[in-house]
Amino acid sequence: MNHPVGLQEYLIVSAALFCLGLFGVISRRNLFVIYMCLELMLNAANLALVALSRFTNNLNGQVMVLFIITVAAAEVAVGLALIVALYRKRQTAHTEDLASLKL
């Protein structure tokens, strides 16, 4: 009774992860939590692309995921630098304090 995992299961997990990340972005005020939820949404999209690529026997989705991972690495550097700058200036990481970084 070995049931292979199909495309539908991958897409359901991907949609659930994306919705969880979207809920976190909408409902939270802490920048670090919002940032982590954005990364969760990005990885959900990666999962969907890889699953679709695998089940259609087309490598375009997997190549796109490599580019997304590269952009995500740059996003990590910039995003964390902004969060650290805000924390150093205001000793908090809430979204309301982002305006304090303006010159």
C-alpha positions as CSV (number, residue, x, y, z in Angstrom):
1,M,0.0,0.0,0.0
2,N,2.8,2.4,-1.0
3,H,1.1,5.6,-2.3
4,P,3.4,7.8,-4.4
5,V,3.3,11.5,-3.6
6,G,1.7,13.2,-6.5
7,L,1.7,16.8,-7.8
8,Q,-1.5,17.6,-6.0
9,E,0.0,16.9,-2.6
10,Y,3.0,19.1,-3.3
11,L,0.8,22.0,-4.5
12,I,-1.4,21.6,-1.4
13,V,1.6,21.9,0.9
14,S,3.0,24.8,-1.1
15,A,-0.4,26.6,-0.9
16,A,-0.6,26.0,2.8
17,L,2.9,27.3,3.4
18,F,2.2,30.4,1.3
19,C,-1.1,31.1,3.2
20,L,0.7,30.7,6.5
21,G,3.4,33.1,5.4
22,L,0.8,35.6,4.1
23,F,-1.1,35.4,7.4
24,G,2.1,36.1,9.2
25,V,2.9,39.2,7.1
26,I,-0.6,40.6,7.5
27,S,-1.0,40.0,11.2
28,R,2.4,40.7,12.7
29,R,4.1,43.9,13.7
30,N,7.7,42.7,14.3
31,L,9.9,43.2,11.3
32,F,11.9,40.0,11.9
33,V,8.7,37.9,12.0
34,I,7.4,39.6,8.9
35,Y,10.8,38.9,7.2
36,M,10.7,35.3,8.1
37,C,7.1,35.0,6.8
38,L,8.2,36.5,3.5
39,E,10.9,33.9,3.2
40,L,8.4,31.2,3.9
41,M,6.2,32.5,1.1
42,L,9.3,32.6,-1.2
43,N,10.1,29.0,-0.4
44,A,6.4,27.9,-1.0
45,A,6.7,29.4,-4.5
46,N,10.0,27.5,-4.9
47,L,8.3,24.2,-3.9
48,A,5.5,24.7,-6.4
49,L,8.0,25.5,-9.2
50,V,10.1,22.5,-8.5
51,A,7.1,20.2,-8.2
52,L,5.6,21.5,-11.5
53,S,9.0,21.2,-13.1
54,R,9.4,17.6,-12.0
55,F,6.0,16.4,-13.0
56,T,6.1,18.0,-16.4
57,N,9.7,16.8,-17.1
58,N,10.8,20.4,-17.9
59,L,13.8,21.9,-16.2
60,N,12.7,25.6,-16.6
61,G,11.1,25.7,-13.2
62,Q,14.2,24.4,-11.5
63,V,16.4,26.9,-13.3
64,M,14.0,29.6,-12.1
65,V,14.3,28.4,-8.6
66,L,18.1,28.8,-8.8
67,F,17.6,32.4,-9.7
68,I,15.1,32.9,-7.0
69,I,17.5,31.4,-4.4
70,T,20.2,33.8,-5.6
71,V,17.9,36.8,-5.3
72,A,16.8,35.6,-1.8
73,A,20.4,35.5,-0.7
74,A,20.8,39.2,-1.6
75,E,17.5,39.9,0.1
76,V,18.7,38.3,3.3
77,A,21.7,40.6,3.4
78,V,19.7,43.8,2.7
79,G,16.7,42.9,4.9
80,L,18.7,41.9,7.9
81,A,20.9,45.0,7.5
82,L,17.8,47.2,7.6
83,I,16.4,45.4,10.7
84,V,19.7,45.7,12.5
85,A,19.9,49.4,11.6
86,L,16.4,50.0,13.0
87,Y,17.2,48.0,16.1
88,R,20.4,50.0,16.8
89,K,18.6,53.3,16.4
90,R,15.4,52.6,18.2
91,Q,16.0,49.4,20.3
92,T,12.9,47.9,18.7
93,A,11.9,46.1,15.5
94,H,8.3,47.1,15.1
95,T,6.9,48.3,11.8
96,E,5.8,51.6,13.2
97,D,9.4,52.7,13.8
98,L,10.5,52.3,10.2
99,A,9.7,56.0,9.6
100,S,12.5,56.8,12.0
101,L,15.1,55.7,9.5
102,K,14.3,58.5,7.1
103,L,16.9,61.3,6.8
